[in-house]
Amino acid sequence: MASFVRISALAWVDILAEFAMYVMMTYLTNVWKLSTTHAAGIINIWNGITPVLASVFAFFVDAFMGDFYMLVVSSIAYNVGLGLLSMSTPPVFGPCKDYKKECIGDTQKVLFYTALPLIAVGMAGHLVSLPPFVELQTKAENENENENENKIFMQIAGLIMVLVVMLVGGIGLPYVKPWSLRFGIPAICSVVATFLFFTGWRGYKHNEPEGSPLTTTARVFIVTARNISQTIPNPNELNNEDDTRPTSSLRCFDKAAIKVPGDQQSKKWKVCNLHEVEDTKIGIRMLPMWLTFIVVGIVLSISNTYYLEQANHMNRKLGKIKVSIPMFLLFYQATSYIFAQFYSYLTTFTKKYAPPIGIATAMLLSVLCCITSAKVETRRLHRIRDHGLLDKPDEKIPMSIFALLPQFMLLAAVDGIANNSIAGFFRHQTPEAMRKYLGFCTKGVLGLGTMGSVLSVHVVGRLSERNGKPNWFQYTLNRSRLDRYYWVLAGLSAVNLVIYIIVAYFYKYKESEAEDDEAKGEGEMKQDFQENNCCC
């Protein structure tokens, strides 16, 4: 129980920090006075690199560090990052104490841009190592106790604490007006949580690194490159220790399994077995499907950037109550969870097709979401023009913030169903040795899309100003044509949906887990698609 509390405190801090970071867009546009696209670019790169780092860290945990030392390194980085973020606000080291653009000096910029990657390291490290480390410690503590009762008790206690922290972050933290405190409270909590974690240093059970399956993939590529001059081998020339059935596509990788003289057979970087080669082929064949998920990430990136900037100066009152922007994060997360669970319930009886249909459903919803967002933004711009607020970006817009709820709800549905379905796709198609990386693969793909949104904004902006026309992305959102960008995203999502359907049609989707023993070539494209497109 003691270990559970010490380690879970790190997770509770993650939730609090997430709420503090959620309003970063408003901080950069209101205090730093950055342009909308500049602020969104910073946030999207940070949001995108965090899950990508998690995929990298998962390899280091398995190959070198283990979960405990990853938590040590990432928690220290987290503490320093959140501390530097708090100190980057004007009252600490600024040339003046006001939260204004002129009070943001070079010192603040250095501290801020140093803090963001450190926070990304902290979040990514916790994402990778916190859940398995908690599970390992609770399992060790329950070996001599009534495991079921303790497990249920800890789950209930943990859930209550998560709800408390979410309410504090979503309702309490926004009432803290000084930004230095709003960022400083999570920093202080992080230090306390890390101290608690370190107090149990000697009592923790450690898991030793056992090697990463990604190393096997690297071996296949390296051995294939070494044997590139060899002719494609016949099946009887392959190192096939467990009677794996070779597939007909990507046969150039069979060169990694060419038998070598007996004295070199044990050298792993000289030869691979056919099972390792086939596992690698599965990953390569998944790439076309994998790439279609990136556009989903581009659409999801607008949730805590452009959506928040739209909400920034809208009327937040609900009767006499003023709703804080972080409440939208609570709404978004709750809606995302509900849609994910609802979709899982609907597909209970169609597990075979649940992941591909779910991905298509999420892509279709992303089209509807972008269309809805475009129409709401057009309406918002009309209000701005009608009230002469084009050049008054800090003035309140006479339009309720709740007009944004439909687009938030649709995007949350995309998030929930897409994450659930993509994870299901990876779970069903990925080789068993790689299944630990499922969650990281899902988040990593969407993270690439989040970073890709920066490029999409740049390209769309450049194209929009051709023939002397004004760029759709101006310094302030009031002067921008964000509605047109949403229409572009709707079109891009529609095209991506068509491409996905084509790729999914040609993909030979594994029917059931029982097929693993009957067909080792799972995840293989249909034969006609292999012969025409996989020419290796």
N, C-alpha and C positions, 0 to 999 in steps of 0.2 A: 504493500500500500504506500509506503514511504517513497519508494522509487517511482511509483506511478505519479505521485504528486510532483516530485522534483522534476521529472522529465516532461510531464504534461504542461507544466508552467511555461515551458518554451513554446508549446503550441498555442497557449492562450495569448502570449505576447505576439505571436504571428498574426492572430486575428485583430488585436488592437492596432498593430502597426499597419495592417491592411486598410483599416478605416482611416488612419491618419494619412496614408499615401493616396487614398482614393480621391482626395480633394486637391491633389497636387496641381491639377489643371487650373483650378481657380486661383491657387497661390501664385502660379507663374504668370497668369494674365492680369490678376488684380494688383499684385505687389511688384513683381519684376517688370510688368508691362510688356511682356513678350508678345509677339504676334501669335495669332491662333495656331497657325501651322507650325511655328517654331516650338511652342509649348507642347503641342500634340506630338511632334517628332521626338522630343526628349522623352516623353512619357511612353510612347509606343516602343521606342528602342529599349528602354528599361524594362517594360512589361514583356517584351519579346525575348530578351536575352536571359531573363530569369529561368523560364522553363527549358530553354536550350542548354543553359548551364547545368540544370538538373540532370539532363541526359548524360552530360560529360562526367559529372560528379558520380553518377551511378557506376560508371566504369571504374573510376578511381577507388570507390568504396569496395567493389568486388575484387579488384586486382591488387590494391596496395594497402588501403587505410583501415577498412572496417567502419562500421557505423559510429562507434564511440568517438574515434578521432576526427571523423568528419563533423560530428556535432560540436566537438571542442573548437575546431577551426572556424566553422561557420558561425557559431555563437559569438566568438570573439569579434569576427568581422561584422556581425549584426550590431553588437554593442557599439563598436567604433563608428560604424556607418550612421546609426540613428543619432549618436551623440554629435557627430559632425554636422548632420542635417539640422539639428536644433541650434548648433552654434553658428550655422550659416545665415540665420535670420538676423536682420539689422540690429536689434538691441544688444546683441552679444559683442560682436567685433566690428559693427558697421560704423561708417563715418558719421552717421546720425541714428537716432533711435526710432524714427517713424517707419512704418511699413509702406515705404514709397520707393519708386524707381531710383531716385537719387541717393538713397541710403544703401543701395546694393553696390558694394565696391568689389575690387579684385579679390580681396580676402574671402568675401561671401561666395564668389563664383568658384574659387578653388576648393573651398570646403564643400560646397554643394555638389560639384562634379566629382569629387572624391568620395562623397557619401553614397551616391547612387550605386556605383558598382559594388561597394562593400555591402550594401543592403541586399543587392541582388545575390551576392555570394551567400549571405546569411539565409535568405529565403530559400534558395536552391538547395543548400546543404540540409536545411531542416526538412524540406520536401522529400528529399531522398532518404534520409537516415532516421528521422524522428519516428514514423510509424513502426518500422521493423524493430527499432531499439526499445520502444515502449512495450511491444509485444514480447520481445525476448526477456525483459526484466519481469514483467507480470507473470509470464510462464514460469520463470525461475522461482519467484516468490510463492507461487501457488502449488509447487510440487508437493509440499508437505501439509497443505491446507485444503479446505473444501473449495476446490477450484471454481465450481459453478457459481456458488454464492458470492465469492469474492469478485469474480469476473462481472457478474450482473451488477453488484454494488458499485464497482469502479466505473462501469459504463454509464450508469445513471448519474453518479457524481460528476463524471467528466462531461456528460451532456448538459447538466445544470450549469456547470462553470462556463461552458462554451456559450450557452444562451445569455448568461450574465455578462460575459465579456462583450458579446455582440451588442447587447443593449447599451452597455457603457460606451462602446465605440460609436454606435449609430445614433444614440440619443444624447449621452452625456458629453462626449468629446467635442461635438460641434459648438457647445455653449462656452467652451474655453476660447476666448477671443484672441489672445496673443498667439501668433504662430509659433513663437519660440516654445511656449508651453504645450501647444497642440502637438508639436513634434517631440518635445522634451518628455512628456508623460510616457509615451511608449519607450523612449530611450531609458528612462529610469526603471520602468517595469522590466525591460530587457536585462538590465544589469542585475536586478534582484533575482529574476528567474535564472539567469546564468549562474549566479552565486549559489542558489539552491541546487542547481544541477551539479555543480562542482562539489558540493558537500557530500554527495554520495559516491564520489570518485572510486573509493576502494571497494565499495560493496557491489558495483555493477558487474554483471556478467558480460564478457566480451565475446564477439564473434570474430573469428579470424578470417582474413581474406582468402577466398578459395579460387580466385581467378574469374575472369569475365568471359562470357561467350562471345563478346565483341572481339576478343583476341583471336578466337577461332576464325571469325570472318576475315580479319586482317591476314591471318596465315593463308587462307584460301587465295586471296588476291596476290599475296607475295609469291607463293609457290606457283600459281598460274603464270605470273610474270616471268619467273625463272624458266618455266617450261614452254614459253610462248613459241619457240621455234619448233617444238615437237608437233607431230601430226596428232589429230584428234584420236584418242585411243579407242579400241574396241572394248566392250564390257568385260571381257576376260583379262584385259590388261590393267584393270583398275584395282586399287587397294580397297576391297569390299569385305570388311571383316564381319559385318552383321547382315549380309544379304540384302542390302538396300537396293531397291529397283531404280536404275538411272532413268532420268527423264530425257525427252528428246530436244528440249530447248536449252539455249545457253551452253551448248556442249563444249565450248572452249574452256569452261571452268573444270571440265573433267580432267584436264591436263594436270590439275593440282593433285589428283588421286592416282597418277601413273605409278605403278609399282617401281620401287628402287631396289638395289641389292640389299640382301638381308642385313648387313652390318649398318646400313643407313635407315632401315625401316623404322627404327625407334626415334629418329630425329624429327621432331614435330615441324620444324621449319624447312624440311626437305620434302616431306610428303604428308598429305592429308588423307583421311579415309572418305569414302564416297558419301557416307551419311553427313559429314561436315560440309561437303561440297553441295549436296542437295539442300541442306538448311540455308546455305548462302544463296543458292538460286532462288529459294522462296522469297527471301528478302529483296532480291533484285526484281523479281516479277511483281512484287507489291508496289514498286516505285510509281508506275503510272497512276494507280489508285491513290497512293500516298500524296502525290503532287496536287491532286484535285482538292485536297483538304486545306491547302494553303489559302485559297480564296475565302473559305469560311473564316479563317483567322483574320483576314483583312477586314471583313465585315464586323467581326466581334471587337476589333480594336476601337471602334467608334464609341463604345459604351462609356468609357471613363475619360474620353477626350472631348470630342465634338458634342456629344449628348450633354455632358456636364457644362460645357461652355454655353450651350443653348439655355440650360437651366439657370445659369449663373445670375442673370439679371431679370428673370421672370418673377411674377407674383407668387410667393411661396405660401401665402396664407390659406388656411383651411378653416374658415370661420374666423375665430380669434386666435387660432393656433398657427404659429409660423413653423413650417416643416423644414428641417435641415436637409441639405443635399445628401449627406451620408445615409439618410433614411432610404434613398433610392437604391443604395447598395444592398440594404436588408431586403427590400422588395425584389431586387434583381436576383439575389441568391436564393430566396425562398421560392420565387417563381421558377427559376432554373431547376431547383430540386424537385418541385412538384411535377413539372413537365417530364423530367427524366424518369421519375417513378411511374407516372401515368403511362408513358410510352412503354416502359418495361412491363407493366401490367397488361397492356393491350397485346403485346407480342409474346405473351407466355406460351401461346399455342402455336406460334409460328417462328420458333427459334432459328430455323434454318435461314429464313430470309430477313430476320429482324435487323441485323446490322446494316446490310445494304439498303433496305427500305428506309431505315431510320436516317441514314446519311442523306439519302435523296429527300426525305421529308424536311430535314434541317436546311438543306440547300434551297428547297422551295420556300420555306418560311423566311429564309434570309432575303429572298427576292421580295416577298410581301413586306418584310420589315423595312427594307430600303425604300420601297414605294411609299409606305406610310410615313417614314421619316421625311421624305421629300415633300409630301403634301403638308405636313405639319410645319416644316421650315418655311415653305412658301407662305403659309398663313401667318407665321411669326414675322416674316419680312414685310408683309402687307401692313401689319400693325405698326411696325417700326416706321414705315414711310408715312402712314396716315397720321402719326403723332409727331412727325419731324424729329425722329431719334437717330437718323442715319449717322450723324457725326457726334452723337452723345452716347458712347458705348457704356458709360458707367451709370446711365439713368435706368430706372426700373421700366420694364416693358409691361403695358397693361394687358397681360395675357397670363392665364394660370399655368403654373408649372405642371399641373396635372394633365395638361394637353399632351405631355410627353409620355404619359404612362403607357399608351398602346404600343409605341415603338420600343420602350423598355421591356414590356411584357413579351413582345415578339422576339426581341433579341435574346432575352433570357431563355425563351423556348428553344431558339437555335442553339444556344450554349448548352443547355441541359441535354437535349436530344442528340446533338452532334458529339459531345463528349462521351455520352453513354454508348452511342452506336459505333463511333470510331474505336473506342476501347474494345467493344465486342468484336469488331472486325479484326483487330490485331490479336485478340485472344484466340479467335477461331483459326486464324491463318498463320500466325507466327509459330515457328518451331518451339517446342516445349522449353528448351534451354534459354530462349529469349523472352519468356513470358513475364519475367520479373520487370522487364523494361516497358511493359505495356502502357502504364500510366504516363511514364516519361515520354514515350513516343507520341502519345496523343497530345499531351501538352506542348511538346517540342514542335510538332507540326503546326499547331495553331499559333505557337510563339513565332515561328518563321513568318506566318501570315501577318502577325501583328507588326513585326519589323518591316515586312513588305509593304504595309500601308503607307509608310513614309515615302517609299518610291512611287506608289500609286498617286499620292497627292502631288508629288513633284511633277510627274509625267502629265497628269490631267491639267495641272496649273499651266504648264508650258504649252500644251495643246490649245488651251482655252484662250490664250493671248495671241494666237496667230492672227494675221491680217489686222493688227493694230487694236484688237479688242481687249477690254480690261480682263486681267487675270481673275478667275473665279475666287481665288484665295487672297483677300486683302488683309491689311494689318489687323483689322477688327472683324468680328463675326457679323456685325451689322452691315458692313460694306461688302461682305463676301456673298457668294452665291453657293452656299453649302447645299441648297436643294438640288442644284444641278449635279453636284458631286454624288449625292445620294442616288440620283437617276443613273449615273454612270455605274455605280456599284450594283444597282439593280440589274442593269444590262450585263455586267461582268458576271454576276451570280447566275443569271439565266443561262449564259453561254457555258459557264462552268458546270451547271447542272446537266446540260446536254452532253458535254464531254464525259462527265462522270457516268452517265447512263450508258454511253458507248463502251467505256472502259469496263464498267461493271458487267455489261452483257458478255464481253469476251473473256471475262475472268472466270476460271473454273473454280467456283466456290465450294469448299469442302462441305459435304452433306452433314456429317456428324462426327463426334469424337471417335466413334467406333471405327471409322474409316482409316484411322491412323495405322492400324495393323494390316489393313488390306491394301492400302495405297500409300506408298511412301512419297508420292509425288504431289502431295497436297499443295494447294495454292498455285497450281499450274494453270497457265492460260489455255484456252481451248486450242485444239490442235491447229485449226486453220489460222488462228491469230499468231501462234508460235512460228509457223513456217513463213508467214509473210512479214513478221515484224521482229522476230528474235533471230537475227542472222548470225549471231556470234558462233 
